[in-house]
């Protein structure tokens, strides 16, 4: 009885102290915010590789491989870590930049959508990197979203960097050559990315539908074929763009070396034997997500979408068969 009471008191104190710290951080960031520099630029010529794909499609493992090939995902302290309630999902990390993750959540909040309830391809998406309000972005992040894969002190440090320069100078200053940003939630905002970062490249990572839905049960109850279709219909819209590479996670597992060599060539990354071998060794057969799954597709529209993705996939030395 007494132990239970002490535990509740500790939790209550911890929660109140956390809120107090967030309030202090919020006020400090607003005071440091440089509004003139925030609105000074409207785009950036920074060359960035954007890794997009539906969640649980292999974007994290692919990003880990890209990092081994020389891709720069920014400051390690700004990346989402395998801690908190999602610590077992990707034990090697998520490779997602906290600031860009909060931008994607800001966009989704503005249009009243979410990662499990994304906008359709025919829906108007009236958001822009230039229209983001710093105080609203920080407030949403600290008090509404509560991302627990980044320590509170690192959130403050990341937002402080952003507050002094804006998103464009943040990208140019804190990402070096081969800048890479992985963010599944930005999958619906490629038009906004194109306008703000015109020198972008896109790597679309996709995986067979049944495996994605099986793996995503831990994240949402809405893991159905319709959700899969919505994500990948957005990706198919990019098929006529020259700076887009479609990359099959299933083929990566079947033919790792050939797939990684193709990846390095498509994105102009390291291609030496040592780097390729290190990247190949990242594929751990013991991890469930690395095991090829059989497909038992029942939804005809999803079959069509998946086959179209396969038809656009870069050659990973695999005979892609329709299902």
Buried (B, 14 or more C-beta within 10 A) or exposed (E): EEEEEEEEEEEEEEEEEEEEBBEEBBEBBEEEBEEEBBEEBEBBEBBBBBBBBBBBBBBBBBBBBBBBBBBBBBBEBBBBBBEEEBEEBBEEBBBBBBBBBBBBBBBBBBBEBEBEEBBEBEEEBEBBBBEBEBEEBBBBBBEEBEBBBBEBEBBBBBBBBBBBBBBBBBBBEBBEEBBBBBBBBBBBBBEBBBBBBEEBBBBBBBBBBBBBBBBBEEBBEEBBBEBBBBBBBBBBEBEEEEBBBBBBBBBBBBBBBBBBBBBBEBBEBBBEEEBBEBBBEBBEEEEEBBEBBEBEBEBEEBBEBBEBBBEBBBEBEBEBEEB
